[in-house]
Amino acid sequence: IATSAITSAKILDGTISSSDLTSSVATALWSINGSGDVSRTSGNVGIGTMSPSQKLTVSNGTEQLGITPGTNYVQLYAENRTTFTPIALELRGSSVELNISGGSALFVNGSRNVGIGTTTPAHALDVNGTVRSVSSVETVVAAGTCSTSYNINPANGTMINLTLNGACAIGVTGLLAGHSFTIRLTQSSTTAPTFTSAYKWPAGTAPTWSTSATKYDVIACASFDGTTLMCNGMIDVR
């Protein structure tokens, strides 16, 4: 390329011509069309580096950014100038994935579910690993009424206000290992509730529930296997 042949002004206004390129450049890797667009069909392009590792590599001599398109996605790589491996961001039409040191660290799918340590998040936030909070975690409160049967889904709330209007059989759905929840039973009838076999009680016997109107019973349950619940109850809490 001739000295000062391609200036910033020519790049901005699109007036680059073939005369600005040497014949070896114009006829080899680089091409220029009638609109002044310069392109190449193979190899990598480097800005600030003579050894680009990706389709486009931009370097300041210490850190660098690499861009490589794939099938239905674009990969962004960022690292020091010795390697691109540790950090990669893949942008797809239906998901975004952040890879660090060859493993998926953060994944967002087409349903906008976020996975940390997993590429198959089934919930708004799905974490494969230990979660630590140094502050409070907001608890979702759910409410319902029951005359005959009621299935508790821990994904809908971890504190459940359930009003009993009759002989209610309480079950559970969507249970996963690690789920826990608390139920406050408000007695609006005079019939004690029953629980499915998924609920396990101390010594294998459920407490004797309140059967007087306006009484409150509180039940705390946790699942270690995603199949059964270990529970205990406080009767007539005032």
C-alpha positions in Angstrom: 0.0 0.0 0.0 1.4 3.4 -1.0 2.5 5.7 1.8 -0.6 7.7 3.0 -2.7 6.2 0.1 -5.5 5.0 2.4 -6.4 7.8 4.7 -9.0 8.0 7.4 -11.0 10.4 5.2 -11.1 7.9 2.4 -12.2 5.2 4.7 -15.0 7.4 6.0 -16.3 8.7 2.7 -15.7 5.4 0.8 -13.4 6.9 -1.9 -10.7 4.2 -1.8 -9.8 3.2 -5.3 -7.7 0.4 -6.7 -4.9 2.8 -7.4 -4.5 3.2 -3.6 -3.5 -0.5 -3.5 -0.3 -2.0 -4.9 -0.9 -4.6 -7.6 0.3 -7.4 -5.4 -2.3 -6.5 -2.8 -5.1 -5.7 -5.3 -4.7 -8.9 -7.2 -3.9 -11.3 -4.4 -5.7 -11.5 -1.1 -7.5 -8.1 -1.4 -10.3 -7.0 -3.8 -11.9 -3.7 -4.4 -15.3 -3.1 -6.1 -16.7 -0.1 -7.9 -18.0 1.4 -4.7 -14.6 1.5 -3.0 -15.3 -1.5 -0.7 -12.1 -3.5 0.1 -12.5 -7.2 1.0 -10.7 -10.5 1.1 -12.0 -14.0 0.8 -9.5 -15.9 2.9 -7.0 -15.6 5.7 -7.2 -13.4 8.9 -7.0 -9.7 9.2 -5.0 -8.0 11.9 -5.2 -4.5 13.3 -2.3 -3.7 15.5 -0.8 -7.2 15.0 1.1 -9.0 12.3 -0.1 -12.4 13.4 -3.9 -12.4 13.7 -5.3 -15.6 15.1 -9.0 -14.9 14.3 -10.8 -13.7 11.2 -10.5 -10.2 12.7 -8.0 -9.5 15.4 -7.6 -6.1 17.1 -4.6 -5.6 19.4 -3.0 -2.8 21.4 0.1 -4.8 21.8 -0.9 -6.3 25.2 -4.6 -7.2 25.0 -6.5 -8.2 22.0 -10.0 -8.9 20.7 -10.8 -11.6 18.1 -13.9 -12.1 16.0 -14.7 -15.3 14.2 -18.1 -16.1 12.5 -19.4 -19.7 12.6 -22.5 -21.4 11.5 -25.4 -19.3 12.8 -23.2 -17.7 15.5 -20.4 -15.2 16.0 -17.5 -15.8 18.5 -15.8 -13.0 20.3 -12.4 -13.8 22.0 -10.6 -11.7 24.5 -7.2 -12.3 26.0 -3.6 -11.2 26.2 -1.7 -11.5 23.0 -0.3 -15.0 23.7 -3.6 -16.9 23.5 -7.3 -16.5 22.8 -8.4 -19.6 24.7 -9.6 -18.5 28.1 -12.5 -16.1 27.3 -15.0 -16.6 24.5 -18.4 -15.1 23.9 -20.7 -16.9 21.4 -23.6 -14.9 20.0 -26.2 -17.1 18.3 -29.7 -16.4 17.0 -31.3 -18.1 19.9 -28.7 -18.1 22.7 -25.6 -16.4 24.2 -22.8 -18.3 25.8 -19.7 -17.1 27.8 -16.9 -19.7 27.9 -14.0 -19.3 30.3 -11.0 -21.7 30.1 -12.8 -24.0 27.7 -16.0 -24.4 29.9 -19.4 -22.7 29.9 -19.7 -20.1 32.6 -22.9 -18.4 31.6 -25.6 -19.4 29.1 -28.8 -17.6 28.1 -31.3 -19.6 26.0 -34.1 -18.6 23.7 -36.6 -18.6 26.6 -34.3 -16.1 28.4 -33.5 -18.6 31.0 -30.0 -18.0 32.5 -27.7 -21.0 33.3 -24.6 -20.7 35.4 -22.5 -23.8 35.0 -25.1 -25.4 32.7 -26.1 -25.0 29.1 -29.7 -26.4 29.7 -31.3 -23.9 32.1 -34.9 -24.9 32.7 -35.8 -21.9 35.0 -35.3 -18.2 34.9 -32.0 -18.8 36.8 -30.5 -22.3 36.9 -27.3 -22.8 38.8 -25.2 -26.0 38.7 -23.1 -25.5 41.8 -23.2 -23.8 45.2 -25.0 -20.5 45.6 -23.9 -18.1 48.3 -25.7 -14.9 49.3 -24.3 -12.3 51.7 -27.6 -10.4 51.7 -31.2 -11.4 51.9 -33.0 -13.4 49.2 -36.5 -12.4 48.2 -39.0 -15.1 49.0 -41.9 -15.6 46.6 -45.3 -16.0 48.4 -48.1 -17.9 46.8 -51.7 -18.3 47.8 -54.5 -20.7 47.2 -57.7 -22.3 48.4 -58.5 -25.9 48.6 -61.8 -27.8 49.0 -60.8 -31.3 47.6 -57.1 -31.3 46.4 -54.2 -29.0 45.9 -50.7 -29.6 44.4 -47.9 -27.4 45.6 -45.3 -26.4 43.0 -42.2 -25.0 44.7 -41.3 -23.2 41.5 -44.3 -20.9 42.0 -43.4 -19.9 45.6 -41.5 -21.0 48.6 -44.0 -19.7 51.1 -47.6 -20.8 50.5 -50.7 -19.5 52.2 -53.3 -22.2 51.8 -56.9 -21.8 53.0 -58.8 -25.0 53.6 -62.5 -25.0 52.6 -63.1 -28.7 53.0 -61.4 -32.1 53.1 -58.2 -31.1 51.2 -55.7 -33.7 49.9 -52.3 -31.8 49.6 -49.8 -33.1 47.0 -46.7 -31.8 45.3 -45.6 -31.3 41.7 -42.5 -30.1 39.9 -40.3 -31.3 42.9 -36.5 -31.2 42.5 -33.7 -32.1 44.9 -33.0 -29.0 47.0 -36.5 -27.6 46.9 -37.9 -26.4 50.2 -41.0 -24.5 51.2 -43.2 -23.5 54.1 -47.0 -23.8 54.1 -49.4 -21.8 56.3 -52.7 -23.7 56.6 -55.6 -21.5 57.4 -58.6 -23.6 58.6 -61.9 -22.3 57.2 -63.7 -25.6 57.7 -63.7 -28.2 60.4 -62.0 -31.0 58.4 -58.3 -31.9 58.8 -56.2 -32.0 55.6 -54.4 -35.1 54.3 -51.1 -35.3 52.5 -49.8 -37.6 49.8 -47.1 -40.2 50.4 -44.4 -37.8 49.2 -44.7 -36.0 52.5 -42.7 -37.8 55.3 -43.2 -36.9 59.0 -41.2 -37.5 62.2 -41.6 -41.2 63.3 -43.7 -41.7 60.2 -46.8 -40.0 61.6 -48.3 -36.7 60.5 -49.3 -34.3 63.2 -52.9 -33.9 64.3 -54.0 -30.8 62.4 -56.3 -28.1 63.6 -60.0 -28.6 62.8 -61.3 -25.3 64.2 -62.1 -22.4 61.9 -59.5 -19.5 61.8 -56.8 -21.8 63.3 -53.3 -21.7 61.7 -50.9 -24.6 61.2 -47.4 -24.1 59.8 -45.5 -26.8 57.9 -41.9 -26.7 56.8 -40.7 -29.2 54.1 -37.4 -29.9 52.2 -36.5 -32.5 49.6 -33.1 -34.1 49.3 -33.8 -36.4 46.5 -36.5 -34.7 44.4 -39.0 -37.4 45.2 -39.9 -37.2 48.9 -40.2 -34.3 51.3 -39.1 -34.3 54.9 -41.6 -32.3 56.9 -42.5 -31.1 60.3 -45.5 -29.1 61.5 -46.4 -26.6 64.2 -50.0 -26.8 65.3 -52.4 -23.9 66.2 -49.8 -21.2 65.8 -50.9 -17.9 67.4 
